[in-house]
């Protein structure tokens, strides 16, 4: 009855969370492989995969890092 449908909903949500996490890790791996040619030390500076993806998106193809406002997405301890 109602308990079974609630259980199925929780199980479905857990499966979606797992798949989303897997997809995020795949994207992170691809980005680190591609972006390492431009900024090889970035993964060691930005260790959280979500922050890394947002940082790469913000940096893009800019060559002058002084024009990039990383404080909007990273903790101040990481921004140099």
PyMOL commands that set and color helices and strands:
alter all, ss='L'
color gray80, all
select helices_A, chain A and resi 2-35+42-45+49-59+65-67+70-72
alter helices_A, ss='H'
color red, helices_A
deselect
rebuild
show_as cartoon
